[in-house]
């Protein structure tokens, strides 16, 4: 019998995770079933317990439950504790174990799919919410020369930066006159078709602008392209973090390039 996994969120019907994990299972020969659970905003914990009681082995967690998932765990990895958020649950009869694969997914997409070497680079992370928290640690571990968090509310950027010694923080106005080799947009502005108030001179020559959102042309990417930067959405991060979750669950690391290529073609 196939082991049961899934993705839980609200809403979740748009998720590409069931298709991605089906491709991983086919390529690796792992016998899994993977579905989607749309949990009501006040019913996350009960849905997780229902899935676990029915024999479910693991869940990916998407918005808006990553923080609640962290609080539900009896044990969590260091990267989940650093992020204070969980996107991967391992379920057994006695406990719930949590991990966060978002940050490693981003770093692997940058290095493996986009050819960007973060070591020695000047990196700007836009936003200080859950998305930024999930990737800050792995970005810092990649060895940049400069790592700065900018947020509409400077105090939130400062609070997040305090978790990683050597990380700078400022409001968007504090970016004037500065240049970066990589700018990662982890804000939710793109959901409303908005753009953070950023100086157009933000991008160094040959810079990469990366939006963690995927499947749409955001105002951030349009602005970066007009400024001469290379651009990418977060589709590769989605695939890479899914592969890391698959490895956490099954001990097998699937190849990501064919899956990403198929998604890009579609």
N, C-alpha and C positions, 0 to 999 in steps of 0.2 A: 504493500500500500504506500501511496505517496505521502510524504510529510507535508503538513499544511503551514503555509506562511501567508502574509498579506500586508497590505498597507492600510493604515487607519488615519483618518483626518476628517475635516469638514470645511468645505465640500471635498470630495475625493473622486468624483466620476471622471474628471479630466486627467487623472493620474496616468502616466505612461509606465509606472512601475510594474503592473501585471505583465505587460508585453515584454518589458526588458528582462524580467526574471524568467519568463517563459523561454526567451532566447538563451539565457545563461544555462538553464536547466537542459535544454536540448543539446547545447554545445558540449556540456560537461558530462552528460549522462546521469545527472542527479535526479532522483524521483521526487519531485515536489509539485504541489499545487499552490497557486498564489492568486489571491483574490483581493477585493477592495471592501473596506468597511467604512461606511459613512456614519460616524458617531455623533449623536447630538451634543451640543456644547457642554451640557452638564452630565454626560453619560460616558465619558472616556474610560474611566476606571472599570465601570461595570461591563463595558464592551470588551475590554482587554481580558477581564476575568472570565467572561462567557466564552471567548475564543480559546483561552488556555484550558478551561474545563472540558471543552470539546476536543482537546488533543492538539491544539495549535502549538507550533514549535517556535514561531518568531513573528515579529511584526516590524515593519517600517512605520515610523511616525512622522506625519507631516503636519502642517499648520491646522489648527492653532494649539496643538497638544504637546509640543516638544518639551516645554518646561514642566508640564504636568507629568509627562512620562518620566522625567528625571526624578521627580519627587516620589513616584510610584516604585522606584527600583530599590531592592534590598542591597544591591551592589552595583557599582558603575566603574567604568574604566577611567583612568586619569584624564583622557581627552574629553570624556563626558562631564567629569567634574569640573574641568577648566571652563567648559562651555556653559555649565549649569543647564544643559539641555540634552535630550536623548532623541535620536532618530532611528535607533535600532534596538529592539527588545529581543532578548533571548528568554524563552519561557520554558520552565519545567514545573514539576509538581510541587516543588518546595520553595522556589524563589523566582524573582524576576531580576534579570541582569540587563544593564543598559550600556550602550555605547553611542558614540557620535562619530559618524563617518563623513560628515559634511566637509570638514576642513581638509582631510586627506584627499577627498574627492576633488576639491578645488585645486590643490597643489599638484595632483597627478594630471589633471586636465591641462594645467598651465605647462608643466614640464613635458609630458608625454604626447599631448595632442597639439599643443600650440607652440612648442619649442621655446618657451620662455624660462630663462634661468633666474630664479628669484635670489640666488646668492649674490650679495653685493649690490642689489638693485634698490632703488628708491621706490617704496610702495606706499600708496595711500588707500586706506579703507574708509569708504563713505558709509556712515550709519553706525549706530551703537546698540541696535536691538538684537533680537535673537539670531538673525542671520549672521550679523557681524561677530557675535559671541562664538558662534560655532566654528568660524574659520580663523580667528585671530591667532590662537596658539600655533596651529600648523604653519601659518604664514610666518610667524616669528621664528619658528624652528628651521625654516628654509634658509635662514641666514642673510636677510636683507641688510643693506648698509643703513637704511632709514625706513622706519615703519611709523606711520602717522594715522591716527583715527580722527576723522572730522565728522561732526554731527551738528544738526540744527541747534541743539541744546548742548553747549560746550561741556557742561558739568557731567552729562551722561558719557561723553567721549572720555573725559578725564577719569571717571570711575572705571570704565572698561580698560583704559590704558594702564591703570594702576595694577592690573592683574599680571601684566607682562613688563618687567623692568626694562627700561630703555625705549619704550614706546611713547611717542609723542601724541598730543591731543590738542584740538582746537575747534572753534566754530568754523563755518564755511567762510566767513570773512577773513579768518586767519590764514587762508590759503593764497591770498594775493601775493604775487611775486615768486611763488614756489613752483617747481617742476618735478614730475615724477615719471618713472619708467613704467610703472604699473598702477592703474587706478581701478579699484574694485568697487562697484556699486552694490552695496548691501542694504540700501534703503528700500522702502516700499513705494517710493514716489512714482515709479513706473506703472503701478497698478492703476493710478488715476491719470496717466498721461502727463505727469508733471516732471519737472527737472529741478533738482536742488540748485540753489543759486551759486554756481561754480564759475570761477574765472576761466575764460577760454584759453588762457596761456598755461593751463595746468599740465599739459601733456608735453613731455620732453620729446626730442627728436627720436622717432622710432618707437614711441611708447605704445603699450597695449592697454586698451580700455576694455574692462570685463564687467558685464552685467550679470549678476547671479540669477536674474529672471531668464526665462527661455520661451521661445515660441512667439515672440513679438518684437517688433522694432521699437525700442524705447527711445524716449527723448534724450536720454543720456548717451546711448550709442550713436544717435544721429548727430548730436553735438560733437562727440569725440571724433567721428569720421570727418565732419566738416573742418575740425581742427587739425586733421592730418594723421590722426592716430589709427593704428590697427585695432580692430574691434572683434569681440566675441561675446555671444550670449552664454548662458549657463547650462546648455544642453550637455556638454561634455562632463561638467561637474555632476549632473544628475546621473549619468551612466557610471561614472567612476565611483561615486559614493554608493551606488547600488551594488557594484562589483565588490566593494569592501564589505558591505552588509552580507552578501552572499558568502564571502570568505569567512566572516565571523560565524555564520550559521553552519556552513558545510565543510569548512576547512579546505576548500577548493577555490582558486582565484580564476574566474573566467576571463577570457580575452574580451576586451572592450571595443577595439577598433571596428570589428564588423557590425556590432550593434549600433555604435555611434554613426557609422557611415549609412546604415539603413535608415536611421531616424533623420539624418540630414537629407537624405534623398527623398524621404516622404514629406 
